Amino acid sequence: MLIVTVAGLLTWLIARRVHWKWSLVAFFLVSLMVSMIVVDDVRTAGGVRDDIGPDYDRIYSIVYYNSTALFPFVMQKHHNWTARTFVYNVRFLNHDGIIVSQTKPADDQSEFMHLTLFGISVSLCFLGFVVAMLPILSVEFAIWWRKRKKYWYPE
C-alpha cells in the first residue's frame, strides 16, 4: 500500500513541473500500474504455513503472507481444516499487530480463497491511492486558491 502511495506522489511531483494536467494523468497511470504489480506480488509471494495439531491430522493452519508490497499491513489466512473454513486477517505492522480488517468465515474452496485474497489486495491498493490523493488535492486546491485570490485582489 505504501508503495502505491509513494509511487503516485513521486510521479505527480515530477510531472507537475511540466503541466498539472499531465501530472494527474501520470499519477493515475502509475498508480494503476503499481497497483497491478502489488496485487500480482501478493498473489505470487506465497507464505509460510504454520500447522497446529498432530502431524497426521492438521486441525488448524495459519498462513503468513510475506509480501513487503503491502507494508504497513500484513495478511494472515486462518484455515480451519476440521470445519473446512478460512478467514483472512489484515493486521497493522506485524503478525501480532492490531487487526484492521477480517473477512467472514467462508468455505475453503480454492476459488474463494484466491478471490478473497485478490479483493483484499485491491482494497489495500485503493487505500494507498486515496492516501496519495489527499495531499495532491490539498496542494492543487491551495495553488488554485492562491491564483484565484491574486486574480480577484491584485497587489
C-alpha positions in Angstrom: 0.0 0.0 0.0 2.8 2.4 0.9 4.5 1.6 -2.5 1.3 2.8 -4.3 1.2 6.0 -2.3 4.9 6.8 -2.7 5.0 6.0 -6.5 1.9 8.1 -7.1 3.2 11.1 -5.2 6.6 11.0 -6.8 5.1 10.7 -10.3 2.8 13.7 -9.6 5.7 15.8 -8.2 8.0 15.0 -11.2 5.2 15.5 -13.8 3.9 18.7 -12.1 6.9 20.6 -13.4 5.6 20.1 -16.9 1.9 20.8 -16.5 -0.7 20.0 -13.9 -2.9 18.1 -16.3 -0.1 15.8 -17.3 0.8 15.2 -13.7 -2.7 14.0 -12.9 -2.7 11.7 -15.9 0.7 10.3 -15.0 -0.4 9.9 -11.4 -3.4 7.8 -12.4 -1.4 5.6 -14.8 1.4 5.0 -12.5 -0.9 4.3 -9.5 -2.8 1.8 -11.7 0.4 0.0 -12.9 1.9 -0.1 -9.4 -1.4 -1.4 -8.0 -1.4 -4.2 -10.6 2.2 -5.1 -9.7 1.3 -5.1 -6.0 -1.7 -7.3 -6.4 0.3 -9.8 -8.5 3.1 -9.7 -5.9 0.7 -10.6 -3.1 -0.8 -13.4 -5.2 2.5 -15.0 -6.1 4.6 -14.1 -3.0 3.5 -17.2 -1.2 3.5 -17.6 2.5 4.7 -19.6 5.5 2.3 -22.2 6.8 2.1 -22.9 10.5 0.1 -26.1 11.1 -1.4 -26.5 14.6 -2.3 -30.1 15.6 -0.8 -33.5 15.3 1.3 -34.3 12.2 -1.1 -36.9 10.9 -4.2 -34.7 11.4 -4.0 -31.0 10.7 -6.7 -29.2 12.6 -5.8 -25.6 12.0 -3.3 -23.7 9.8 -2.2 -20.1 9.8 -0.6 -18.8 6.6 1.6 -15.7 6.9 1.9 -13.8 3.6 5.3 -12.4 3.1 4.6 -9.6 0.7 6.5 -6.4 1.5 4.4 -4.6 -1.1 1.5 -4.4 1.4 3.6 -2.5 4.1 2.5 -1.3 6.7 -0.1 -4.1 6.6 0.4 -7.9 6.9 -2.1 -10.5 5.8 -2.8 -13.9 7.5 -5.1 -16.7 6.5 -6.6 -18.8 9.2 -7.6 -22.1 7.8 -9.7 -24.5 9.9 -9.4 -27.9 8.3 -12.0 -29.5 10.6 -14.8 -27.0 9.8 -13.4 -26.5 6.2 -13.5 -22.7 6.5 -11.0 -19.9 6.2 -10.7 -16.3 7.4 -8.3 -13.6 6.2 -6.9 -11.1 8.7 -5.3 -7.8 7.8 -3.0 -6.7 10.6 -1.1 -3.4 11.2 2.7 -3.6 11.1 3.3 -7.2 12.1 1.7 -10.7 12.5 0.8 -9.9 16.1 -0.4 -6.4 15.4 -3.9 -4.9 15.7 -6.5 -6.5 13.3 -7.5 -3.8 10.9 -9.9 -6.0 8.8 -11.2 -9.5 8.9 -13.3 -11.4 6.4 -16.2 -13.6 7.3 -15.6 -17.3 7.5 -16.1 -18.9 4.1 -16.0 -22.3 2.5 -12.4 -23.4 1.9 -12.6 -23.9 -1.8 -9.5 -22.5 -3.6 -11.6 -20.2 -5.8 -13.0 -18.5 -2.8 -9.5 -18.2 -1.2 -8.0 -16.7 -4.3 -10.8 -14.3 -5.0 -10.8 -13.1 -1.3 -7.0 -12.6 -1.5 -7.4 -10.6 -4.7 -10.2 -8.5 -3.2 -8.2 -7.6 -0.1 -5.1 -6.7 -2.2 -7.2 -4.5 -4.5 -8.8 -2.7 -1.5 -5.4 -2.0 0.1 -4.1 -0.6 -3.1 -7.2 1.6 -3.4 -6.5 2.8 0.2 -2.9 3.7 -0.9 -4.4 5.6 -3.9 -6.7 7.5 -1.7 -3.9 8.3 0.8 -1.9 9.7 -2.1 -4.8 11.7 -3.4 -5.3 13.7 -0.2 -2.1 15.7 -0.3 -2.4 16.1 -4.1 -5.9 17.6 -3.9 -4.8 19.8 -1.0 -1.8 21.2 -2.9 -3.8 21.7 -6.1 -6.6 23.4 -4.2 -4.0 25.7 -2.4 -2.4 26.6 -5.8 -5.8 27.3 -7.3 -6.9 29.4 -4.3 -3.7 31.4 -4.4 -4.1 32.1 -8.2 -7.8 32.9 -7.7 -7.0 35.3 -4.9 -4.4 37.1 -7.0 -6.9 37.4 -9.8 -9.6 39.0 -7.7 -7.3 41.0 -5.4 -4.3 42.1 -7.4 -1.5 43.6 -5.3 
